Amino acid sequence: MSVGEVFRQYGQKYRMRTSIPLQQLKVMSAIEKCRTMDMGGHILECQQCGKKLIQYNSCRNRHCPQCQGDTCEKWISKRKQEMLPVSYYHIIFTIPSEMNPVILQNQKRMYNMLFKASAQTLLELASDRKYLGAKIGFMSILHTWGQNLMDHPHIHCLVPGCGISERNDYWLDITPRKYFIPMHVIAQLFRGKFMSMFNQEYEKGELILVGGLEYLKDKNQYRKLKNILYDKGWVVNIRPPFSNGTVVLEYLSRYLNRVAI
């Protein structure tokens, strides 16, 4: 039984007794209509025998497990074409759970900060001669929840174990070292960059702080939260080099297409 069939049979009863956000209602509606008469369709006809086949259109919603299989495969295929014939590191940047309520009220702004802080951290440390002294490239993908479907914003970075020298005159292979940059060094710089951006947004009054977060408009309360965040050890996980990044790509693709609602 497909998710669409479940929604078509039981969706209406579920919606009548449960309060569901508009965004989720739209997803449910799209999946219910996917590949049905409601979506319209087209007729395929064999030019030799004249046999006709009716095919209904897909909803193309990124949450739909029925029509996102091809999209997933195409995404993986394109990313494989971009990959280099080298080993890859898998680096995961995570922020403390105390930030989750703020993120939920400021998703676009906070997710942009998460991308920027992690990217700037990797670029800055990689260019430092103390560590690599190289210009690197990488792919970043945002996950906003964990395997238990609870809020858990984090960034996955797929980093090739190589880079270009500062003068662009030679290639540096770093995978023989079996490590990228010490985790605690990455975590400390990441925390500093993210918190600097966070403080700037707060001081400019750009953050939405309503309901249960109203108390943070008091600067003393905000300072307490800021001290908690600075005192915590931020988690950055570095996985050992993979012979290629294909395995990680296939894992990450599950969170980009046919994702949980």
C-alpha positions, 0 to 999 in steps of 0.5 A: 500500500502506497502513502497516497492510498493511505491518505486517500482512505484515511486522510480526511478522517485524520484531518478532521480530528487533527490540527495540521499546518497549511504546508502539510495539508498541501503536501497531503493533497498533492500526494493524494492526487498524484497519478490520479484523474485529478492531476490530468494525464496523457494517452500513449498509443502504439503506432503499430497495433493501436493499443492505448495506455492512459498515464496520469500525471505526477504531483512532483512534490518533493515529499511524494515517494511515488514520483520522486524516485526518478528525481532522486536518481537524476540528482545522484547522477549529476552529483557523481559527474561533479565528483573527483577521482579522490577520497572524500571526507564526510563532515557534519556540523551540529548546533546545540538543541537550545537553539532549536526554538529560535531556529523554528521561528527564524528558519530561513535566516538561521539556516543561511547562517548555518550554511555560511558559518560551516562553509567559512570555517572549512575554507578558512582552516583549509587555507591555513598553512598550519593545517592544509594550506589549500583552497578546497571545494565541498558540497553542503546539504542541510538536514533539519531533523534526525532519524526520530523525526525530531528537530535536529538542524545540521549540515552535511559536508562532502569534502574531497581529500585534496585542494589547490595551492594558494598560488594555484600552481600545484595539487595537494593530496591530503588523504594519506594523512587519514584526517582532515583538521582536528575536530575540536579546532573546527568546532571552536571556529564554527561556534565562534562564526555562528554565534557572531552572526547570531549576535549581529542579527539579535542586535539589529532586531532582525530575529522573530521572538514571539510566544515562548521566546518573548523573554529573549527580548530582555537583553539579560535573558538573551545574555544567559542563553548566549553564555550557555551556548558559548559554554557548550561543546559544539559537535562536529563529526568527521568521518574517515576518508571514503574511497569515493563519495558515492555512498554518502551521496546515496545516503544524503539523497534520501533526505532530499527527495521522498522526505518525511512531511 
